[in-house]
Amino acid sequence: MIQRVAEYTVRQGELDVVLDAVARFVAAVRAAEPGTEYSAYRRGQTLSFVHFMAFPGTAAEEAHRKAPYTREFVGALYPMCVEEPRFTELQAVTAGGTHPPTRDPTRPA
């Protein structure tokens, strides 16, 4: 399972457009990607958002990135952001298990 979080803040005046775009995008992901877990949240009453995603494998993640609804969402969202969204890979913490640290794939090594 590949798990990531995306975080971003949108510009003042863009909130209603972003809320609508996020709702449509999440619905499209859930309809087209049955093995993918995807949820999006607004941080309180701020202009900041967090998306949690879990893909069953690399093929599912690749298909998600290339999907027309993802490209449409990214094309609409990015210009409304204060800065480019940040993506961080997540590792589950389990009882009795340790996981090596995972580097952020969006940052240089």
N, CA, C and O atoms as a DFTB+ gen file, in Angstrom:
436 C
 N C O
     1  1       0.862      -1.180       0.000
     2  2       0.000       0.000       0.000
     3  2       0.901       1.233       0.000
     4  3       1.842       1.325       0.789
     5  1       0.607       2.168      -0.882
     6  2       1.323       3.437      -0.964
     7  2       0.409       4.508      -0.377
     8  3      -0.696       4.736      -0.869
     9  1       0.882       5.159       0.677
    10  2       0.061       6.154       1.370
    11  2       0.753       7.503       1.322
    12  3       1.954       7.613       1.570
    13  1      -0.030       8.534       0.998
    14  2       0.515       9.888       0.914
    15  2      -0.467      10.881       1.493
    16  3      -1.663      10.618       1.616
    17  1       0.082      12.036       1.845
    18  2      -0.733      13.167       2.246
    19  2      -0.315      14.342       1.353
    20  3       0.868      14.526       1.068
    21  1      -1.288      15.119       0.926
    22  2      -1.026      16.343       0.164
    23  2      -1.572      17.507       0.985
    24  3      -2.674      17.429       1.527
    25  1      -0.799      18.582       1.073
    26  2      -1.215      19.745       1.849
    27  2      -1.019      20.991       1.000
    28  3      -0.020      21.126       0.294
    29  1      -1.987      21.903       1.076
    30  2      -1.882      23.148       0.317
    31  2      -2.790      24.210       0.924
    32  3      -3.713      23.915       1.684
    33  1      -2.497      25.443       0.567
    34  2      -3.295      26.593       0.984
    35  2      -3.676      27.362      -0.281
    36  3      -2.842      27.578      -1.160
    37  1      -4.930      27.768      -0.361
    38  2      -5.387      28.490      -1.546
    39  2      -5.441      29.996      -1.273
    40  3      -5.466      30.444      -0.127
    41  1      -5.457      30.737      -2.344
    42  2      -5.484      32.203      -2.251
    43  2      -6.854      32.694      -1.781
    44  3      -7.885      32.072      -2.036
    45  1      -6.826      33.818      -1.094
    46  2      -8.063      34.477      -0.661
    47  2      -8.958      34.684      -1.891
    48  3      -8.473      35.081      -2.951
    49  1     -10.239      34.420      -1.752
    50  2     -11.189      34.603      -2.840
    51  2     -11.403      33.372      -3.707
    52  3     -12.280      33.375      -4.571
    53  1     -10.620      32.322      -3.495
    54  2     -10.719      31.105      -4.314
    55  2     -11.442      29.966      -3.603
    56  3     -11.638      28.902      -4.191
    57  1     -11.843      30.170      -2.350
    58  2     -12.355      29.079      -1.523
    59  2     -13.545      28.356      -2.141
    60  3     -13.534      27.127      -2.211
    61  1     -14.558      29.066      -2.584
    62  2     -15.752      28.402      -3.118
    63  2     -15.434      27.561      -4.342
    64  3     -15.955      26.456      -4.491
    65  1     -14.587      28.076      -5.216
    66  2     -14.196      27.337      -6.419
    67  2     -13.435      26.071      -6.029
    68  3     -13.665      25.003      -6.596
    69  1     -12.524      26.196      -5.055
    70  2     -11.727      25.049      -4.617
    71  2     -12.605      24.001      -3.934
    72  3     -12.457      22.807      -4.198
    73  1     -13.504      24.423      -3.072
    74  2     -14.396      23.466      -2.409
    75  2     -15.178      22.651      -3.429
    76  3     -15.321      21.438      -3.274
    77  1     -15.682      23.297      -4.462
    78  2     -16.420      22.594      -5.509
    79  2     -15.501      21.642      -6.284
    80  3     -15.877      20.501      -6.552
    81  1     -14.302      22.105      -6.642
    82  2     -13.359      21.272      -7.390
    83  2     -12.928      20.053      -6.582
    84  3     -12.827      18.953      -7.126
    85  1     -12.673      20.242      -5.289
    86  2     -12.268      19.125      -4.426
    87  2     -13.393      18.100      -4.329
    88  3     -13.147      16.899      -4.440
    89  1     -14.614      18.558      -4.125
    90  2     -15.748      17.630      -4.007
    91  2     -15.917      16.810      -5.286
    92  3     -16.138      15.601      -5.223
    93  1     -15.813      17.461      -6.440
    94  2     -15.946      16.736      -7.715
    95  2     -14.793      15.762      -7.920
    96  3     -14.997      14.650      -8.407
    97  1     -13.574      16.176      -7.548
    98  2     -12.406      15.315      -7.711
    99  2     -12.499      14.077      -6.830
   100  3     -12.269      12.963      -7.301
   101  1     -12.831      14.258      -5.565
   102  2     -12.945      13.111      -4.656
   103  2     -14.020      12.145      -5.159
   104  3     -13.821      10.931      -5.120
   105  1     -15.142      12.663      -5.626
   106  2     -16.201      11.802      -6.172
   107  2     -15.691      11.023      -7.376
   108  3     -15.991       9.837      -7.515
   109  1     -14.922      11.673      -8.251
   110  2     -14.381      10.998      -9.437
   111  2     -13.399       9.900      -9.051
   112  3     -13.427       8.813      -9.628
   113  1     -12.528      10.173      -8.079
   114  2     -11.563       9.166      -7.621
   115  2     -12.305       7.964      -7.042
   116  3     -12.000       6.819      -7.379
   117  1     -13.260       8.221      -6.189
   118  2     -13.996       7.122      -5.553
   119  2     -14.778       6.298      -6.566
   120  3     -14.910       5.085      -6.400
   121  1     -15.294       6.927      -7.604
   122  2     -16.067       6.205      -8.625
   123  2     -15.167       5.385      -9.546
   124  3     -15.545       4.292      -9.965
   125  1     -13.981       5.903      -9.864
   126  2     -13.125       5.268     -10.867
   127  2     -12.017       4.387     -10.293
   128  3     -11.435       3.580     -11.017
   129  1     -11.723       4.530      -9.010
   130  2     -10.597       3.814      -8.406
   131  2     -11.063       3.039      -7.172
   132  3     -10.797       3.464      -6.048
   133  1     -11.742       1.926      -7.358
   134  2     -12.315       1.206      -6.219
   135  2     -11.293       0.722      -5.191
   136  3     -11.650       0.554      -4.025
   137  1     -10.052       0.493      -5.571
   138  2      -9.051       0.024      -4.615
   139  2      -8.318       1.149      -3.905
   140  3      -7.517       0.901      -3.004
   141  1      -8.588       2.382      -4.305
   142  2      -7.902       3.537      -3.719
   143  2      -8.750       4.147      -2.610
   144  3      -9.962       4.309      -2.751
   145  1      -8.097       4.478      -1.515
   146  2      -8.763       5.209      -0.431
   147  2      -8.372       6.672      -0.587
   148  3      -7.186       6.989      -0.670
   149  1      -9.356       7.567      -0.628
   150  2      -9.068       8.988      -0.839
   151  2     -10.036       9.826      -0.026
   152  3     -11.247       9.612      -0.074
   153  1      -9.500      10.783       0.721
   154  2     -10.349      11.708       1.468
   155  2      -9.667      13.071       1.519
   156  3      -8.440      13.169       1.501
   157  1     -10.479      14.114       1.581
   158  2      -9.961      15.479       1.602
   159  2     -10.610      16.247       2.743
   160  3     -11.787      16.054       3.046
   161  1      -9.828      17.124       3.375
   162  2     -10.294      17.881       4.530
   163  2      -9.837      19.327       4.426
   164  3      -8.768      19.623       3.893
   165  1     -10.659      20.208       4.939
   166  2     -10.284      21.612       5.105
   167  2      -9.865      21.777       6.567
   168  3     -10.524      21.252       7.465
   169  1      -8.787      22.494       6.805
   170  2      -8.313      22.738       8.173
   171  2      -9.176      23.823       8.805
   172  3      -8.961      25.013       8.576
   173  1     -10.150      23.402       9.599
   174  2     -11.036      24.344      10.283
   175  2     -11.677      25.310       9.310
   176  3     -12.198      24.893       8.275
   177  1     -11.647      26.577       9.622
   178  2     -12.224      27.609       8.757
   179  2     -11.129      28.345       7.979
   180  3     -11.332      29.487       7.566
   181  1      -9.984      27.712       7.777
   182  2      -8.860      28.337       7.081
   183  2      -8.962      28.101       5.571
   184  3      -9.946      27.548       5.081
   185  1      -7.951      28.521       4.864
   186  2      -7.845      28.304       3.417
   187  2      -6.914      27.134       3.114
   188  3      -6.473      26.973       1.976
   189  1      -6.613      26.320       4.117
   190  2      -5.686      25.198       3.973
   191  2      -6.432      23.868       3.913
   192  3      -7.467      23.684       4.553
   193  1      -5.877      22.947       3.124
   194  2      -6.491      21.651       2.884
   195  2      -5.474      20.537       3.064
   196  3      -4.271      20.737       2.897
   197  1      -5.986      19.352       3.409
   198  2      -5.177      18.141       3.527
   199  2      -5.929      17.026       2.813
   200  3      -7.125      16.834       3.032
   201  1      -5.219      16.291       1.956
   202  2      -5.791      15.126       1.280
   203  2      -5.006      13.903       1.716
   204  3      -3.775      13.923       1.716
   205  1      -5.709      12.835       2.090
   206  2      -5.087      11.557       2.414
   207  2      -5.410      10.580       1.295
   208  3      -6.560      10.476       0.867
   209  1      -4.398       9.864       0.822
   210  2      -4.611       8.897      -0.249
   211  2      -3.832       7.625       0.028
   212  3      -2.715       7.662       0.543
   213  1      -4.431       6.513      -0.316
   214  2      -3.777       5.212      -0.166
   215  2      -4.071       4.402      -1.417
   216  3      -5.226       4.122      -1.736
   217  1      -3.006       4.031      -2.120
   218  2      -3.115       3.272      -3.363
   219  2      -2.697       1.828      -3.105
   220  3      -1.745       1.597      -2.358
   221  1      -3.375       0.857      -3.697
   222  2      -3.018      -0.540      -3.448
   223  2      -1.659      -0.942      -4.023
   224  3      -1.130      -1.989      -3.650
   225  1      -1.092      -0.154      -4.903
   226  2       0.216      -0.458      -5.483
   227  2       0.643       0.620      -6.460
   228  3      -0.070       1.598      -6.681
   229  1       1.825       0.424      -7.043
   230  2       2.369       1.437      -7.937
   231  2       1.537       1.607      -9.208
   232  3       1.425       2.720      -9.722
   233  1       0.960       0.537      -9.717
   234  2       0.133       0.656     -10.920
   235  2      -1.098       1.519     -10.656
   236  3      -1.489       2.322     -11.503
   237  1      -1.698       1.356      -9.498
   238  2      -2.875       2.161      -9.142
   239  2      -2.493       3.627      -8.959
   240  3      -3.232       4.523      -9.367
   241  1      -1.336       3.867      -8.346
   242  2      -0.889       5.250      -8.171
   243  2      -0.605       5.898      -9.522
   244  3      -0.978       7.047      -9.757
   245  1       0.047       5.170     -10.393
   246  2       0.353       5.673     -11.743
   247  2      -0.934       5.974     -12.518
   248  3      -1.042       7.012     -13.172
   249  1      -1.897       5.071     -12.443
   250  2      -3.176       5.285     -13.129
   251  2      -3.878       6.526     -12.565
   252  3      -4.480       7.290     -13.319
   253  1      -3.807       6.726     -11.267
   254  2      -4.408       7.893     -10.629
   255  2      -3.764       9.180     -11.158
   256  3      -4.459      10.126     -11.528
   257  1      -2.421       9.201     -11.189
   258  2      -1.711      10.400     -11.651
   259  2      -2.042      10.729     -13.105
   260  3      -2.096      11.902     -13.475
   261  1      -2.263       9.709     -13.930
   262  2      -2.506       9.919     -15.356
   263  2      -3.977      10.090     -15.713
   264  3      -4.301      10.419     -16.854
   265  1      -4.866       9.874     -14.759
   266  2      -6.308       9.946     -15.029
   267  2      -6.706      11.362     -15.459
   268  3      -6.174      12.339     -14.934
   269  1      -7.630      11.475     -16.402
   270  2      -8.053      12.802     -16.864
   271  2      -8.633      13.671     -15.747
   272  3      -8.421      14.883     -15.744
   273  1      -9.353      13.082     -14.811
   274  2      -9.925      13.873     -13.717
   275  2      -8.836      14.396     -12.792
   276  3      -8.997      15.469     -12.210
   277  1      -7.716      13.661     -12.638
   278  2      -6.599      14.154     -11.833
   279  2      -5.921      15.312     -12.547
   280  3      -5.641      16.340     -11.930
   281  1      -5.653      15.159     -13.835
   282  2      -5.011      16.244     -14.587
   283  2      -5.884      17.494     -14.598
   284  3      -5.374      18.609     -14.489
   285  1      -7.191      17.313     -14.729
   286  2      -8.111      18.451     -14.712
   287  2      -8.074      19.148     -13.343
   288  3      -8.018      20.375     -13.270
   289  1      -8.106      18.362     -12.268
   290  2      -8.077      18.928     -10.919
   291  2      -6.775      19.683     -10.669
   292  3      -6.797      20.812     -10.178
   293  1      -5.646      19.069     -11.000
   294  2      -4.344      19.702     -10.800
   295  2      -4.257      21.002     -11.605
   296  3      -3.776      22.017     -11.100
   297  1      -4.723      20.968     -12.854
   298  2      -4.683      22.151     -13.698
   299  2      -5.521      23.298     -13.140
   300  3      -5.158      24.465     -13.285
   301  1      -6.626      22.967     -12.510
   302  2      -7.486      23.991     -11.908
   303  2      -6.952      24.445     -10.553
   304  3      -6.966      25.638     -10.249
   305  1      -6.482      23.502      -9.737
   306  2      -6.082      23.810      -8.363
   307  2      -4.780      24.602      -8.270
   308  3      -4.742      25.634      -7.601
   309  1      -3.730      24.148      -8.916
   310  2      -2.401      24.729      -8.707
   311  2      -2.364      26.244      -8.883
   312  3      -1.722      26.915      -8.075
   313  1      -3.018      26.822      -9.895
   314  2      -2.977      28.287     -10.022
   315  2      -3.681      29.017      -8.865
   316  3      -3.435      30.203      -8.649
   317  1      -4.540      28.328      -8.133
   318  2      -5.258      28.955      -7.017
   319  2      -4.517      28.813      -5.687
   320  3      -4.965      29.343      -4.670
   321  1      -3.390      28.103      -5.688
   322  2      -2.629      27.858      -4.458
   323  2      -1.624      28.974      -4.188
   324  3      -1.080      29.581      -5.111
   325  1      -1.393      29.225      -2.910
   326  2      -0.386      30.191      -2.485
   327  2       0.993      29.716      -2.925
   328  3       1.808      30.505      -3.403
   329  1       1.248      28.421      -2.760
   330  2       2.473      27.776      -3.247
   331  2       2.103      26.369      -3.666
   332  3       1.022      25.887      -3.326
   333  1       2.975      25.706      -4.394
   334  2       2.684      24.366      -4.896
   335  2       2.377      23.402      -3.745
   336  3       3.051      23.439      -2.715
   337  1       1.372      22.546      -3.910
   338  2       1.049      21.573      -2.848
   339  2       2.260      20.714      -2.482
   340  3       3.105      20.411      -3.324
   341  1       2.323      20.329      -1.199
   342  2       3.389      19.475      -0.689
   343  2       2.846      18.057      -0.523
   344  3       1.766      17.856       0.034
   345  1       3.604      17.085      -1.011
   346  2       3.236      15.673      -0.879
   347  2       4.248      14.988       0.021
   348  3       5.455      15.185      -0.118
   349  1       3.740      14.178       0.951
   350  2       4.595      13.439       1.866
   351  2       4.144      11.989       1.889
   352  3       2.957      11.704       2.051
   353  1       5.091      11.073       1.727
   354  2       4.776       9.651       1.824
   355  2       4.622       9.289       3.299
   356  3       5.365       9.785       4.145
   357  1       3.669       8.435       3.598
   358  2       3.403       8.018       4.969
   359  2       3.750       6.544       5.149
   360  3       3.622       5.748       4.219
   361  1       4.185       6.193       6.337
   362  2       4.442       4.808       6.712
   363  2       3.590       4.491       7.932
   364  3       3.582       5.248       8.902
   365  1       2.884       3.390       7.883
   366  2       2.075       2.972       9.028
   367  2       2.989       2.561      10.180
   368  3       4.035       1.947       9.971
   369  1       2.582       2.902      11.377
   370  2       3.289       2.482      12.579
   371  2       2.484       1.327      13.164
   372  3       1.293       1.467      13.442
   373  1       3.139       0.194      13.345
   374  2       2.438      -0.982      13.846
   375  2       3.088      -1.461      15.135
   376  3       4.270      -1.214      15.374
   377  1       2.319      -2.139      15.954
   378  2       2.836      -2.683      17.210
   379  2       3.944      -3.683      16.910
   380  3       3.761      -4.600      16.109
   381  1       5.088      -3.504      17.552
   382  2       6.189      -4.442      17.403
   383  2       6.960      -4.291      16.113
   384  3       7.912      -5.034      15.877
   385  1       6.575      -3.350      15.274
   386  2       7.269      -3.183      14.005
   387  2       7.876      -1.804      13.885
   388  3       7.352      -0.823      14.411
   389  1       8.973      -1.751      13.193
   390  2       9.566      -0.456      12.911
   391  2       9.722      -0.343      11.406
   392  3       9.883      -1.340      10.702
   393  1       9.673       0.848      10.949
   394  2       9.818       1.108       9.527
   395  2      10.933       2.119       9.335
   396  3      11.048       3.063      10.117
   397  1      11.765       1.940       8.302
   398  2      12.808       2.941       8.060
   399  2      12.167       4.262       7.657
   400  3      11.064       4.270       7.110
   401  1      12.837       5.373       7.916
   402  2      12.272       6.654       7.517
   403  2      12.082       6.694       6.008
   404  3      12.864       6.117       5.252
   405  1      11.049       7.372       5.591
   406  2      10.752       7.494       4.173
   407  2      11.014       8.928       3.761
   408  3      10.557       9.866       4.414
   409  1      11.757       9.093       2.669
   410  2      12.028      10.455       2.227
   411  2      10.824      10.996       1.472
   412  3      10.066      10.232       0.875
   413  1      10.651      12.290       1.499
   414  2       9.585      12.988       0.791
   415  2       9.934      12.937      -0.694
   416  3      10.958      13.493      -1.091
   417  1       9.103      12.277      -1.542
   418  2       9.445      12.126      -2.956
   419  2       9.423      13.442      -3.728
   420  3       9.897      13.489      -4.864
   421  1       8.890      14.504      -3.147
   422  2       8.840      15.780      -3.834
   423  2      10.060      16.643      -3.528
   424  3      10.200      17.730      -4.089
   425  1      10.941      16.179      -2.652
   426  2      12.115      16.960      -2.289
   427  2      13.384      16.246      -2.761
   428  3      13.432      15.016      -2.773
   429  1      14.399      16.999      -3.145
   430  2      15.659      16.358      -3.576
   431  2      16.276      15.550      -2.444
   432  3      16.132      15.888      -1.269
   433  1      16.961      14.484      -2.816
   434  2      17.617      13.616      -1.821
   435  2      18.790      14.300      -1.169
   436  3      19.450      13.712      -0.312
